[in-house]
């Protein structure tokens, strides 16, 4: 399954929200440097979807706020 994720780094709270259009908004308190925010997004999606982190892959958007993740 592929999902579209909008990431908000340096947020005060960390959470995963599903938008009305089926995409997700993920707020993380990690900074966007050195891939730290991407790693934290994967951890939060892992908890949200109840799958191991190893089954979540960043498909596109490594340096963008809009990302596509493969879960499976």
Secondary structure in CASP SS format (residue, H / E / C, confidence):
PFRMAT SS
TARGET T0000
AUTHOR 0000-0000-0000
METHOD secondary structure of the structure
MODEL  1
X C 1.00
X E 1.00
X E 1.00
X E 1.00
X E 1.00
X E 1.00
X E 1.00
X E 1.00
X C 1.00
X C 1.00
X C 1.00
X C 1.00
X C 1.00
X C 1.00
X E 1.00
X E 1.00
X E 1.00
X E 1.00
X C 1.00
X C 1.00
X C 1.00
X C 1.00
X C 1.00
X E 1.00
X E 1.00
X E 1.00
X E 1.00
X C 1.00
X C 1.00
X C 1.00
X C 1.00
X C 1.00
X H 1.00
X H 1.00
X H 1.00
X H 1.00
X H 1.00
X H 1.00
X H 1.00
X H 1.00
X H 1.00
X H 1.00
X H 1.00
X H 1.00
X H 1.00
X H 1.00
X H 1.00
X H 1.00
X H 1.00
X C 1.00
X C 1.00
X C 1.00
X H 1.00
X H 1.00
X H 1.00
X E 1.00
X E 1.00
X E 1.00
X E 1.00
X E 1.00
X C 1.00
X C 1.00
X C 1.00
X C 1.00
X C 1.00
X E 1.00
X E 1.00
X E 1.00
X E 1.00
X E 1.00
X E 1.00
X C 1.00
END
